Amino acid sequence: MSYVDGFVIPVPKDKLGEYRKIARKAGKVWMEHGALAYTECVGDDVPEGKHTSFPRSVKLKADEVVVFSWIIYASRKERDRINKLVMADPRLASLMDPKAMPFDGKRMFFGGFKPIVSL
């Protein structure tokens, strides 16, 4: 069964174009190394919940949007292999410089997931 890495990131609205450029470049690197799919989505209907929500999870500011992303791999083993290659790829190093990131990486969260239902 496949494996999924998921990410939630607060991105300033005025830096969304810059983020999109970085995401396209990063996505190409992941795909070249074997990821099956790479998707980045910007929040369009993401209400702030009373107790928890996407906006609350990243302490979203008024001038930011939530970006929800995922990468699909054939398996956990493939994910680990691909991520090792991606992290060593010099094209990604320039994109991952914390000082150059168009978002606050401290408020990003991510994780790996085993699908339990896939229709």
Phi and psi in radians as a Rosetta constraint file:
Dihedral C 1 N 2 CA 2 C 2 CIRCULARHARMONIC -1.204 0.35
Dihedral N 2 CA 2 C 2 N 3 CIRCULARHARMONIC 3.066 0.35
Dihedral C 2 N 3 CA 3 C 3 CIRCULARHARMONIC -2.429 0.35
Dihedral N 3 CA 3 C 3 N 4 CIRCULARHARMONIC 2.558 0.35
Dihedral C 3 N 4 CA 4 C 4 CIRCULARHARMONIC -2.286 0.35
Dihedral N 4 CA 4 C 4 N 5 CIRCULARHARMONIC 2.304 0.35
Dihedral C 4 N 5 CA 5 C 5 CIRCULARHARMONIC -1.738 0.35
Dihedral N 5 CA 5 C 5 N 6 CIRCULARHARMONIC 2.313 0.35
Dihedral C 5 N 6 CA 6 C 6 CIRCULARHARMONIC -2.114 0.35
Dihedral N 6 CA 6 C 6 N 7 CIRCULARHARMONIC 2.573 0.35
Dihedral C 6 N 7 CA 7 C 7 CIRCULARHARMONIC -2.424 0.35
Dihedral N 7 CA 7 C 7 N 8 CIRCULARHARMONIC 2.530 0.35
Dihedral C 7 N 8 CA 8 C 8 CIRCULARHARMONIC -2.291 0.35
Dihedral N 8 CA 8 C 8 N 9 CIRCULARHARMONIC 2.233 0.35
Dihedral C 8 N 9 CA 9 C 9 CIRCULARHARMONIC -2.404 0.35
Dihedral N 9 CA 9 C 9 N 10 CIRCULARHARMONIC 2.345 0.35
Dihedral C 9 N 10 CA 10 C 10 CIRCULARHARMONIC -1.508 0.35
Dihedral N 10 CA 10 C 10 N 11 CIRCULARHARMONIC 2.194 0.35
Dihedral C 10 N 11 CA 11 C 11 CIRCULARHARMONIC -2.159 0.35
Dihedral N 11 CA 11 C 11 N 12 CIRCULARHARMONIC 2.262 0.35
Dihedral C 11 N 12 CA 12 C 12 CIRCULARHARMONIC -1.034 0.35
Dihedral N 12 CA 12 C 12 N 13 CIRCULARHARMONIC 2.375 0.35
Dihedral C 12 N 13 CA 13 C 13 CIRCULARHARMONIC -0.968 0.35
Dihedral N 13 CA 13 C 13 N 14 CIRCULARHARMONIC -0.673 0.35
Dihedral C 13 N 14 CA 14 C 14 CIRCULARHARMONIC -1.349 0.35
Dihedral N 14 CA 14 C 14 N 15 CIRCULARHARMONIC -0.051 0.35
Dihedral C 14 N 15 CA 15 C 15 CIRCULARHARMONIC -2.007 0.35
Dihedral N 15 CA 15 C 15 N 16 CIRCULARHARMONIC 0.185 0.35
Dihedral C 15 N 16 CA 16 C 16 CIRCULARHARMONIC -1.106 0.35
Dihedral N 16 CA 16 C 16 N 17 CIRCULARHARMONIC -0.678 0.35
Dihedral C 16 N 17 CA 17 C 17 CIRCULARHARMONIC -1.081 0.35
Dihedral N 17 CA 17 C 17 N 18 CIRCULARHARMONIC -0.753 0.35
Dihedral C 17 N 18 CA 18 C 18 CIRCULARHARMONIC -1.109 0.35
Dihedral N 18 CA 18 C 18 N 19 CIRCULARHARMONIC -0.755 0.35
Dihedral C 18 N 19 CA 19 C 19 CIRCULARHARMONIC -1.071 0.35
Dihedral N 19 CA 19 C 19 N 20 CIRCULARHARMONIC -0.762 0.35
Dihedral C 19 N 20 CA 20 C 20 CIRCULARHARMONIC -1.020 0.35
Dihedral N 20 CA 20 C 20 N 21 CIRCULARHARMONIC -0.738 0.35
Dihedral C 20 N 21 CA 21 C 21 CIRCULARHARMONIC -1.083 0.35
Dihedral N 21 CA 21 C 21 N 22 CIRCULARHARMONIC -0.780 0.35
Dihedral C 21 N 22 CA 22 C 22 CIRCULARHARMONIC -1.123 0.35
Dihedral N 22 CA 22 C 22 N 23 CIRCULARHARMONIC -0.756 0.35
Dihedral C 22 N 23 CA 23 C 23 CIRCULARHARMONIC -1.091 0.35
Dihedral N 23 CA 23 C 23 N 24 CIRCULARHARMONIC -0.697 0.35
Dihedral C 23 N 24 CA 24 C 24 CIRCULARHARMONIC -1.106 0.35
Dihedral N 24 CA 24 C 24 N 25 CIRCULARHARMONIC -0.773 0.35
Dihedral C 24 N 25 CA 25 C 25 CIRCULARHARMONIC -1.120 0.35
Dihedral N 25 CA 25 C 25 N 26 CIRCULARHARMONIC -0.790 0.35
Dihedral C 25 N 26 CA 26 C 26 CIRCULARHARMONIC -1.110 0.35
Dihedral N 26 CA 26 C 26 N 27 CIRCULARHARMONIC -0.749 0.35
Dihedral C 26 N 27 CA 27 C 27 CIRCULARHARMONIC -1.027 0.35
Dihedral N 27 CA 27 C 27 N 28 CIRCULARHARMONIC -0.697 0.35
Dihedral C 27 N 28 CA 28 C 28 CIRCULARHARMONIC -1.091 0.35
Dihedral N 28 CA 28 C 28 N 29 CIRCULARHARMONIC -0.692 0.35
Dihedral C 28 N 29 CA 29 C 29 CIRCULARHARMONIC -1.113 0.35
Dihedral N 29 CA 29 C 29 N 30 CIRCULARHARMONIC -0.836 0.35
Dihedral C 29 N 30 CA 30 C 30 CIRCULARHARMONIC -1.036 0.35
Dihedral N 30 CA 30 C 30 N 31 CIRCULARHARMONIC -0.781 0.35
Dihedral C 30 N 31 CA 31 C 31 CIRCULARHARMONIC -1.147 0.35
Dihedral N 31 CA 31 C 31 N 32 CIRCULARHARMONIC -0.699 0.35
Dihedral C 31 N 32 CA 32 C 32 CIRCULARHARMONIC -1.100 0.35
Dihedral N 32 CA 32 C 32 N 33 CIRCULARHARMONIC -0.523 0.35
Dihedral C 32 N 33 CA 33 C 33 CIRCULARHARMONIC -1.563 0.35
Dihedral N 33 CA 33 C 33 N 34 CIRCULARHARMONIC -0.013 0.35
Dihedral C 33 N 34 CA 34 C 34 CIRCULARHARMONIC 2.125 0.35
Dihedral N 34 CA 34 C 34 N 35 CIRCULARHARMONIC -0.011 0.35
Dihedral C 34 N 35 CA 35 C 35 CIRCULARHARMONIC -1.054 0.35
Dihedral N 35 CA 35 C 35 N 36 CIRCULARHARMONIC 2.552 0.35
Dihedral C 35 N 36 CA 36 C 36 CIRCULARHARMONIC -1.458 0.35
Dihedral N 36 CA 36 C 36 N 37 CIRCULARHARMONIC -0.532 0.35
Dihedral C 36 N 37 CA 37 C 37 CIRCULARHARMONIC -2.747 0.35
Dihedral N 37 CA 37 C 37 N 38 CIRCULARHARMONIC 2.629 0.35
Dihedral C 37 N 38 CA 38 C 38 CIRCULARHARMONIC -2.444 0.35
Dihedral N 38 CA 38 C 38 N 39 CIRCULARHARMONIC 2.079 0.35
Dihedral C 38 N 39 CA 39 C 39 CIRCULARHARMONIC -2.309 0.35
Dihedral N 39 CA 39 C 39 N 40 CIRCULARHARMONIC 2.346 0.35
Dihedral C 39 N 40 CA 40 C 40 CIRCULARHARMONIC -2.194 0.35
Dihedral N 40 CA 40 C 40 N 41 CIRCULARHARMONIC 2.233 0.35
Dihedral C 40 N 41 CA 41 C 41 CIRCULARHARMONIC -2.225 0.35
Dihedral N 41 CA 41 C 41 N 42 CIRCULARHARMONIC 2.454 0.35
Dihedral C 41 N 42 CA 42 C 42 CIRCULARHARMONIC -1.776 0.35
Dihedral N 42 CA 42 C 42 N 43 CIRCULARHARMONIC 2.426 0.35
Dihedral C 42 N 43 CA 43 C 43 CIRCULARHARMONIC -1.007 0.35
Dihedral N 43 CA 43 C 43 N 44 CIRCULARHARMONIC 2.299 0.35
Dihedral C 43 N 44 CA 44 C 44 CIRCULARHARMONIC -2.134 0.35
Dihedral N 44 CA 44 C 44 N 45 CIRCULARHARMONIC -0.589 0.35
Dihedral C 44 N 45 CA 45 C 45 CIRCULARHARMONIC -2.443 0.35
Dihedral N 45 CA 45 C 45 N 46 CIRCULARHARMONIC 1.326 0.35
Dihedral C 45 N 46 CA 46 C 46 CIRCULARHARMONIC -2.221 0.35
Dihedral N 46 CA 46 C 46 N 47 CIRCULARHARMONIC 1.382 0.35
Dihedral C 46 N 47 CA 47 C 47 CIRCULARHARMONIC -1.202 0.35
Dihedral N 47 CA 47 C 47 N 48 CIRCULARHARMONIC 2.649 0.35
Dihedral C 47 N 48 CA 48 C 48 CIRCULARHARMONIC -1.412 0.35
Dihedral N 48 CA 48 C 48 N 49 CIRCULARHARMONIC 2.123 0.35
Dihedral C 48 N 49 CA 49 C 49 CIRCULARHARMONIC -1.359 0.35
Dihedral N 49 CA 49 C 49 N 50 CIRCULARHARMONIC 2.876 0.35
Dihedral C 49 N 50 CA 50 C 50 CIRCULARHARMONIC -1.228 0.35
Dihedral N 50 CA 50 C 50 N 51 CIRCULARHARMONIC -0.674 0.35
Dihedral C 50 N 51 CA 51 C 51 CIRCULARHARMONIC -1.950 0.35
Dihedral N 51 CA 51 C 51 N 52 CIRCULARHARMONIC -0.719 0.35
Dihedral C 51 N 52 CA 52 C 52 CIRCULARHARMONIC -2.694 0.35
Dihedral N 52 CA 52 C 52 N 53 CIRCULARHARMONIC 2.725 0.35
Dihedral C 52 N 53 CA 53 C 53 CIRCULARHARMONIC -3.094 0.35
Dihedral N 53 CA 53 C 53 N 54 CIRCULARHARMONIC 3.036 0.35
Dihedral C 53 N 54 CA 54 C 54 CIRCULARHARMONIC -1.033 0.35
Dihedral N 54 CA 54 C 54 N 55 CIRCULARHARMONIC -0.867 0.35
Dihedral C 54 N 55 CA 55 C 55 CIRCULARHARMONIC -1.017 0.35
Dihedral N 55 CA 55 C 55 N 56 CIRCULARHARMONIC -0.746 0.35
Dihedral C 55 N 56 CA 56 C 56 CIRCULARHARMONIC -1.167 0.35
Dihedral N 56 CA 56 C 56 N 57 CIRCULARHARMONIC -0.621 0.35
Dihedral C 56 N 57 CA 57 C 57 CIRCULARHARMONIC -1.104 0.35
Dihedral N 57 CA 57 C 57 N 58 CIRCULARHARMONIC -0.497 0.35
Dihedral C 57 N 58 CA 58 C 58 CIRCULARHARMONIC -1.954 0.35
Dihedral N 58 CA 58 C 58 N 59 CIRCULARHARMONIC 0.183 0.35
Dihedral C 58 N 59 CA 59 C 59 CIRCULARHARMONIC 0.901 0.35
Dihedral N 59 CA 59 C 59 N 60 CIRCULARHARMONIC 0.908 0.35
Dihedral C 59 N 60 CA 60 C 60 CIRCULARHARMONIC -1.002 0.35
Dihedral N 60 CA 60 C 60 N 61 CIRCULARHARMONIC 2.327 0.35
Dihedral C 60 N 61 CA 61 C 61 CIRCULARHARMONIC -1.653 0.35
Dihedral N 61 CA 61 C 61 N 62 CIRCULARHARMONIC 2.850 0.35
Dihedral C 61 N 62 CA 62 C 62 CIRCULARHARMONIC -1.040 0.35
Dihedral N 62 CA 62 C 62 N 63 CIRCULARHARMONIC -0.511 0.35
Dihedral C 62 N 63 CA 63 C 63 CIRCULARHARMONIC -1.692 0.35
Dihedral N 63 CA 63 C 63 N 64 CIRCULARHARMONIC 0.328 0.35
Dihedral C 63 N 64 CA 64 C 64 CIRCULARHARMONIC -2.117 0.35
Dihedral N 64 CA 64 C 64 N 65 CIRCULARHARMONIC 2.842 0.35
Dihedral C 64 N 65 CA 65 C 65 CIRCULARHARMONIC -2.209 0.35
Dihedral N 65 CA 65 C 65 N 66 CIRCULARHARMONIC 2.733 0.35
Dihedral C 65 N 66 CA 66 C 66 CIRCULARHARMONIC -1.567 0.35
Dihedral N 66 CA 66 C 66 N 67 CIRCULARHARMONIC 2.316 0.35
Dihedral C 66 N 67 CA 67 C 67 CIRCULARHARMONIC -1.936 0.35
Dihedral N 67 CA 67 C 67 N 68 CIRCULARHARMONIC 2.255 0.35
Dihedral C 67 N 68 CA 68 C 68 CIRCULARHARMONIC -2.041 0.35
Dihedral N 68 CA 68 C 68 N 69 CIRCULARHARMONIC 2.180 0.35
Dihedral C 68 N 69 CA 69 C 69 CIRCULARHARMONIC -2.354 0.35
Dihedral N 69 CA 69 C 69 N 70 CIRCULARHARMONIC 2.725 0.35
Dihedral C 69 N 70 CA 70 C 70 CIRCULARHARMONIC -2.679 0.35
Dihedral N 70 CA 70 C 70 N 71 CIRCULARHARMONIC 2.672 0.35
Dihedral C 70 N 71 CA 71 C 71 CIRCULARHARMONIC -2.203 0.35
Dihedral N 71 CA 71 C 71 N 72 CIRCULARHARMONIC 2.335 0.35
Dihedral C 71 N 72 CA 72 C 72 CIRCULARHARMONIC -1.903 0.35
Dihedral N 72 CA 72 C 72 N 73 CIRCULARHARMONIC 2.380 0.35
Dihedral C 72 N 73 CA 73 C 73 CIRCULARHARMONIC -2.181 0.35
Dihedral N 73 CA 73 C 73 N 74 CIRCULARHARMONIC 2.868 0.35
Dihedral C 73 N 74 CA 74 C 74 CIRCULARHARMONIC -1.198 0.35
Dihedral N 74 CA 74 C 74 N 75 CIRCULARHARMONIC -0.554 0.35
Dihedral C 74 N 75 CA 75 C 75 CIRCULARHARMONIC -2.865 0.35
Dihedral N 75 CA 75 C 75 N 76 CIRCULARHARMONIC 2.992 0.35
Dihedral C 75 N 76 CA 76 C 76 CIRCULARHARMONIC -1.104 0.35
Dihedral N 76 CA 76 C 76 N 77 CIRCULARHARMONIC -0.708 0.35
Dihedral C 76 N 77 CA 77 C 77 CIRCULARHARMONIC -1.055 0.35
Dihedral N 77 CA 77 C 77 N 78 CIRCULARHARMONIC -0.764 0.35
Dihedral C 77 N 78 CA 78 C 78 CIRCULARHARMONIC -1.144 0.35
Dihedral N 78 CA 78 C 78 N 79 CIRCULARHARMONIC -0.679 0.35
Dihedral C 78 N 79 CA 79 C 79 CIRCULARHARMONIC -1.057 0.35
Dihedral N 79 CA 79 C 79 N 80 CIRCULARHARMONIC -0.807 0.35
Dihedral C 79 N 80 CA 80 C 80 CIRCULARHARMONIC -1.115 0.35
Dihedral N 80 CA 80 C 80 N 81 CIRCULARHARMONIC -0.713 0.35
Dihedral C 80 N 81 CA 81 C 81 CIRCULARHARMONIC -1.125 0.35
Dihedral N 81 CA 81 C 81 N 82 CIRCULARHARMONIC -0.840 0.35
Dihedral C 81 N 82 CA 82 C 82 CIRCULARHARMONIC -1.127 0.35
Dihedral N 82 CA 82 C 82 N 83 CIRCULARHARMONIC -0.791 0.35
Dihedral C 82 N 83 CA 83 C 83 CIRCULARHARMONIC -1.103 0.35
Dihedral N 83 CA 83 C 83 N 84 CIRCULARHARMONIC -0.592 0.35
Dihedral C 83 N 84 CA 84 C 84 CIRCULARHARMONIC -1.098 0.35
Dihedral N 84 CA 84 C 84 N 85 CIRCULARHARMONIC -0.767 0.35
Dihedral C 84 N 85 CA 85 C 85 CIRCULARHARMONIC -1.160 0.35
Dihedral N 85 CA 85 C 85 N 86 CIRCULARHARMONIC -0.745 0.35
Dihedral C 85 N 86 CA 86 C 86 CIRCULARHARMONIC -1.090 0.35
Dihedral N 86 CA 86 C 86 N 87 CIRCULARHARMONIC -0.791 0.35
Dihedral C 86 N 87 CA 87 C 87 CIRCULARHARMONIC -1.153 0.35
Dihedral N 87 CA 87 C 87 N 88 CIRCULARHARMONIC -0.405 0.35
Dihedral C 87 N 88 CA 88 C 88 CIRCULARHARMONIC -1.600 0.35
Dihedral N 88 CA 88 C 88 N 89 CIRCULARHARMONIC -0.134 0.35
Dihedral C 88 N 89 CA 89 C 89 CIRCULARHARMONIC -1.293 0.35
Dihedral N 89 CA 89 C 89 N 90 CIRCULARHARMONIC 2.143 0.35
Dihedral C 89 N 90 CA 90 C 90 CIRCULARHARMONIC -1.097 0.35
Dihedral N 90 CA 90 C 90 N 91 CIRCULARHARMONIC -0.428 0.35
Dihedral C 90 N 91 CA 91 C 91 CIRCULARHARMONIC -1.147 0.35
Dihedral N 91 CA 91 C 91 N 92 CIRCULARHARMONIC -0.554 0.35
Dihedral C 91 N 92 CA 92 C 92 CIRCULARHARMONIC -1.405 0.35
Dihedral N 92 CA 92 C 92 N 93 CIRCULARHARMONIC -0.545 0.35
Dihedral C 92 N 93 CA 93 C 93 CIRCULARHARMONIC -0.962 0.35
Dihedral N 93 CA 93 C 93 N 94 CIRCULARHARMONIC -0.744 0.35
Dihedral C 93 N 94 CA 94 C 94 CIRCULARHARMONIC -1.214 0.35
Dihedral N 94 CA 94 C 94 N 95 CIRCULARHARMONIC -0.505 0.35
Dihedral C 94 N 95 CA 95 C 95 CIRCULARHARMONIC -1.379 0.35
Dihedral N 95 CA 95 C 95 N 96 CIRCULARHARMONIC -0.448 0.35
Dihedral C 95 N 96 CA 96 C 96 CIRCULARHARMONIC -1.665 0.35
Dihedral N 96 CA 96 C 96 N 97 CIRCULARHARMONIC 0.126 0.35
Dihedral C 96 N 97 CA 97 C 97 CIRCULARHARMONIC -1.111 0.35
Dihedral N 97 CA 97 C 97 N 98 CIRCULARHARMONIC 2.022 0.35
Dihedral C 97 N 98 CA 98 C 98 CIRCULARHARMONIC -0.949 0.35
Dihedral N 98 CA 98 C 98 N 99 CIRCULARHARMONIC -0.562 0.35
Dihedral C 98 N 99 CA 99 C 99 CIRCULARHARMONIC -1.250 0.35
Dihedral N 99 CA 99 C 99 N 100 CIRCULARHARMONIC -0.415 0.35
Dihedral C 99 N 100 CA 100 C 100 CIRCULARHARMONIC -1.696 0.35
Dihedral N 100 CA 100 C 100 N 101 CIRCULARHARMONIC -0.135 0.35
Dihedral C 100 N 101 CA 101 C 101 CIRCULARHARMONIC -1.144 0.35
Dihedral N 101 CA 101 C 101 N 102 CIRCULARHARMONIC 2.374 0.35
Dihedral C 101 N 102 CA 102 C 102 CIRCULARHARMONIC -1.509 0.35
Dihedral N 102 CA 102 C 102 N 103 CIRCULARHARMONIC 0.509 0.35
Dihedral C 102 N 103 CA 103 C 103 CIRCULARHARMONIC -2.733 0.35
Dihedral N 103 CA 103 C 103 N 104 CIRCULARHARMONIC 2.928 0.35
Dihedral C 103 N 104 CA 104 C 104 CIRCULARHARMONIC -1.550 0.35
Dihedral N 104 CA 104 C 104 N 105 CIRCULARHARMONIC 1.746 0.35
Dihedral C 104 N 105 CA 105 C 105 CIRCULARHARMONIC -1.103 0.35
Dihedral N 105 CA 105 C 105 N 106 CIRCULARHARMONIC -0.339 0.35
Dihedral C 105 N 106 CA 106 C 106 CIRCULARHARMONIC -1.225 0.35
Dihedral N 106 CA 106 C 106 N 107 CIRCULARHARMONIC -0.368 0.35
Dihedral C 106 N 107 CA 107 C 107 CIRCULARHARMONIC -1.784 0.35
Dihedral N 107 CA 107 C 107 N 108 CIRCULARHARMONIC 0.110 0.35
Dihedral C 107 N 108 CA 108 C 108 CIRCULARHARMONIC -1.428 0.35
Dihedral N 108 CA 108 C 108 N 109 CIRCULARHARMONIC 2.532 0.35
Dihedral C 108 N 109 CA 109 C 109 CIRCULARHARMONIC -2.360 0.35
Dihedral N 109 CA 109 C 109 N 110 CIRCULARHARMONIC 2.709 0.35
Dihedral C 109 N 110 CA 110 C 110 CIRCULARHARMONIC -2.748 0.35
Dihedral N 110 CA 110 C 110 N 111 CIRCULARHARMONIC 2.926 0.35
Dihedral C 110 N 111 CA 111 C 111 CIRCULARHARMONIC -3.105 0.35
Dihedral N 111 CA 111 C 111 N 112 CIRCULARHARMONIC 2.916 0.35
Dihedral C 111 N 112 CA 112 C 112 CIRCULARHARMONIC -1.791 0.35
Dihedral N 112 CA 112 C 112 N 113 CIRCULARHARMONIC 2.464 0.35
Dihedral C 112 N 113 CA 113 C 113 CIRCULARHARMONIC -2.339 0.35
Dihedral N 113 CA 113 C 113 N 114 CIRCULARHARMONIC 2.413 0.35
Dihedral C 113 N 114 CA 114 C 114 CIRCULARHARMONIC -1.653 0.35
Dihedral N 114 CA 114 C 114 N 115 CIRCULARHARMONIC 2.118 0.35
Dihedral C 114 N 115 CA 115 C 115 CIRCULARHARMONIC -1.071 0.35
Dihedral N 115 CA 115 C 115 N 116 CIRCULARHARMONIC 2.479 0.35
Dihedral C 115 N 116 CA 116 C 116 CIRCULARHARMONIC -2.025 0.35
Dihedral N 116 CA 116 C 116 N 117 CIRCULARHARMONIC -0.293 0.35
Dihedral C 116 N 117 CA 117 C 117 CIRCULARHARMONIC -2.470 0.35
Dihedral N 117 CA 117 C 117 N 118 CIRCULARHARMONIC 2.296 0.35
Dihedral C 117 N 118 CA 118 C 118 CIRCULARHARMONIC -2.507 0.35
Dihedral N 118 CA 118 C 118 N 119 CIRCULARHARMONIC 1.950 0.35
